């Protein structure tokens, strides 16, 4: 399934580009993510904790930057993981493209995701909504990191707390409601 998101960071293009290439720095910005090893050659090992309602899942896997085009400001990362206590599998190719947006930077993120196991039970709409909520959190974290760096501060330690099923689920539910009513009112006014 292909899921696309975009966000803006109030920082120059080159600053955001360099920040996104620093995987150990951005890994803690993903809720529930923990980097466990930097294996070299753009390969990273880690763990992702996620909680959807009463279901807690832990995935372990690898991620690798397979393409970085400084001229086009395009990064492609391939990630795969398996559920620690189950038969769940996830593979994802993430393509991030950066472009100037006024004095800031727009980041377009395209995620081609294949999942099997417990996560596959959730529908495409719910997965897209949860991904949107996670991307918002990720964007806010990157903005905070870049703001701190511009003031000469270092980023404080971050928790690798799992993605909360309650807060993410509620936010995703609200997005689904907005999407539903947007379609409903969009049709009736046409």
C-alpha positions in Angstrom: 0.0 0.0 0.0 1.3 3.5 -0.8 0.9 6.2 1.8 1.9 9.8 1.1 2.4 12.6 3.6 4.1 15.9 3.6 5.2 18.4 6.2 7.1 21.7 6.5 10.1 22.5 8.6 10.9 26.2 9.3 14.6 25.7 8.4 16.7 26.0 5.3 16.8 23.2 2.8 20.4 22.1 3.5 19.8 22.0 7.3 16.8 19.7 6.9 18.6 17.6 4.3 21.6 17.1 6.6 19.4 16.4 9.6 17.4 13.7 7.7 20.6 11.9 6.7 21.7 11.6 10.3 19.7 8.4 11.2 21.0 8.1 14.8 19.7 11.7 15.4 16.3 11.2 13.8 15.5 7.7 14.9 14.3 8.9 18.4 11.9 11.2 16.6 9.8 8.2 15.5 7.5 7.3 18.4 8.4 3.9 19.7 11.7 3.6 17.7 15.0 2.6 19.2 18.2 2.4 17.3 20.2 -0.6 18.5 23.1 -0.7 16.1 24.8 1.3 13.4 26.2 -1.5 11.2 27.9 0.8 8.6 27.4 1.3 4.9 24.1 3.1 5.7 22.6 0.0 7.5 20.9 0.4 10.9 19.4 -2.1 13.2 16.6 -1.3 15.6 13.4 -2.0 17.4 9.9 -0.5 17.1 7.4 -0.8 19.9 3.8 -0.1 19.0 0.5 -0.4 20.9 -2.9 -0.4 19.3 -5.5 -0.7 22.0 -4.8 -3.8 24.0 -2.3 -5.2 21.4 1.4 -4.5 22.0 3.8 -5.4 19.2 7.6 -5.2 19.0 9.3 -5.4 15.7 13.0 -5.8 15.2 14.7 -5.2 11.9 17.0 -3.3 9.7 16.9 -0.1 7.7 19.2 1.0 5.0 19.6 4.2 3.0 19.7 2.8 -0.5 19.8 6.1 -2.4 20.7 9.7 -1.5 20.7 12.3 -4.3 22.0 15.6 -2.9 21.2 17.5 -6.1 17.5 16.3 -6.2 17.3 16.3 -2.4 15.9 12.8 -2.5 16.5 10.0 0.1 15.3 6.4 -0.3 15.4 4.1 2.7 14.4 0.4 2.8 13.3 -1.1 6.1 12.1 -4.6 7.0 11.3 -6.2 10.3 9.6 -9.0 12.0 7.4 -9.2 15.1 9.4 -10.5 18.0 6.6 -12.7 19.4 4.5 -13.4 16.4 4.4 -14.0 12.7 4.0 -10.4 11.7 6.2 -9.0 9.0 6.6 -5.5 7.7 8.6 -4.1 4.7 8.7 -0.5 3.7 10.4 1.7 1.2 10.4 5.3 2.2 11.2 8.0 -0.3 11.7 11.5 1.1 12.0 14.5 -1.3 12.8 17.9 0.0 12.1 21.3 -1.7 12.2 24.9 -0.7 9.0 26.4 0.7 9.5 30.1 1.3 12.2 30.4 3.9 11.6 26.8 5.1 11.6 23.3 3.6 8.7 21.0 2.5 9.3 17.3 3.0 7.3 14.9 0.9 7.3 11.3 2.2 6.1 8.4 0.2 5.8 5.0 2.0 5.3 1.8 0.1 4.3 -0.6 2.9 3.7 -4.4 2.8 2.5 -5.9 6.1 1.5 -9.4 7.3 0.2 -10.5 10.7 -1.7 -8.6 13.3 -1.1 -5.2 11.7 -2.6 -6.4 8.4 -6.0 -6.6 10.2 -6.2 -2.8 10.3 -7.6 -1.3 7.2 -5.8 1.0 4.8 -7.6 4.1 6.0 -6.7 3.4 9.6 -3.0 2.7 8.7 -2.9 5.9 6.6 -4.4 7.9 9.5 -2.0 6.5 12.0 0.9 7.2 9.7 -0.3 10.8 9.3 -0.3 11.2 13.1 3.1 9.7 13.4 4.5 12.0 10.7 3.2 15.0 12.5 5.0 13.9 15.6 8.1 13.2 13.6 8.0 16.7 11.9 7.6 18.4 15.3 10.6 16.6 16.7 12.8 17.5 13.7 11.7 21.1 14.0 12.6 21.0 17.7 16.0 19.4 17.0 16.9 21.9 14.3 15.7 24.8 16.5 17.9 23.6 19.4 20.9 23.2 17.1 20.5 26.7 15.7 20.7 28.0 19.3 23.8 25.9 20.0 22.0 23.4 22.2 22.0 19.6 22.0 18.9 17.5 21.8 17.9 16.1 25.1 17.3 12.3 25.6 14.1 11.0 24.2 12.0 8.2 25.3 11.4 5.2 23.1 7.9 4.9 24.4 5.7 2.9 22.2 3.3 4.4 19.8 0.2 4.7 22.1 -2.9 3.1 20.8 -5.1 5.6 22.7 -3.6 8.9 21.6 -2.7 7.8 18.1 -5.9 5.9 17.7 -8.0 8.9 18.9 -6.1 11.3 16.5 -6.5 8.8 13.7 -10.2 8.4 14.5 -10.6 12.2 14.3 -8.9 12.3 10.9 -11.3 9.5 9.7 -14.3 11.5 10.9 -13.0 14.6 9.1 -12.4 12.6 5.9 -15.9 11.1 6.1 -17.7 14.4 6.6 -15.4 16.1 4.0 -16.6 13.5 1.4 -20.2 13.7 2.5 -20.4 17.5 2.4 -18.2 17.6 -0.8 -20.7 15.4 -2.7 -23.8 17.2 -1.4 -22.5 20.6 -2.5 -21.4 19.5 -6.0 
